[in-house]
Amino acid sequence: MADEVGTLITECERIFRDTVGADSEKLISQVEWIEYLANAEAEICRRAFVLNTTSTITMAASTHTYSLSRHILTVGDKAYFNYDQSYMEKATEDWLDRNLPPWRNTYGTPTKFVVYPTNDEMRVTPIPPAAISGYTVILNIATLPTTTIAAAGDTPEISSKYYSDMKLWALHKAYSKNDVEINLPDGSIQNLSGKYLALFEASVGPRSNANVERIVKEEPSYMRIGVYR
């Protein structure tokens, strides 16, 4: 469907009641709505891991560390070799130090990998020999959008079933900018920015802190029992 972002902007303007006059006369410009919707798409991805795909790493002889895209939010527990569907399992340095102490200097077909979220890197062990140089490893990943929404004619990368959530976040940001409040019948005040944020979080979930995001990216799922996601 063409112009999906433009349609979302129109719907947000209708709810915001910002439909009169030229764009320059509106409280929220089209550029701002685009920014809010782009931010909404990224927030949904970060909170709910809705963009799932694969990434490939090509083994190189005597090379143990490989770069990962900065857009990656999580890496699956297994990374598959494409030639025979054997796989490496995700581990942590602590686990390897306790269970495979010589792991940093061992050569052979890799069976484990470690993810370093801070550096956007992964390290494999054992270190690949020349015999498997050029072999491809397939990672299952959740990712941020690879292309940021930048125009009304763009189409979000996430599924259309999340468009309602995108509008909630955009309205939260719009009302936050203008600090708009409404008087309730009982005389109390309700903040509309907070209202739309609460609706968004009820649907998508709350934002994890940086430490939890690191743990989710770094540790295998079976190690994350009790970790808030």
Secondary structure, 3 states (H helix, E strand, C coil): CCCHHHHHHHHHHHHHCCCCCCHHHCCCCHHHHHHHHHHHHHHHHHHHCCCEEEEEEECCCCCCEEECCCCEEEEEEEEEECCCCCEEEEECHHHHHHHCCCHHHCECCCCEEEEECCCCEEEEECECCHHHCCCEEEEEEEECCCCCCCCCCCCCCCCHHHHHHHHHHHHHHHHHHHCCEEECCCCCEEEHHHHHHHHHHHHHCCCCCHHHHHHHHHCCHHHCCCCCC
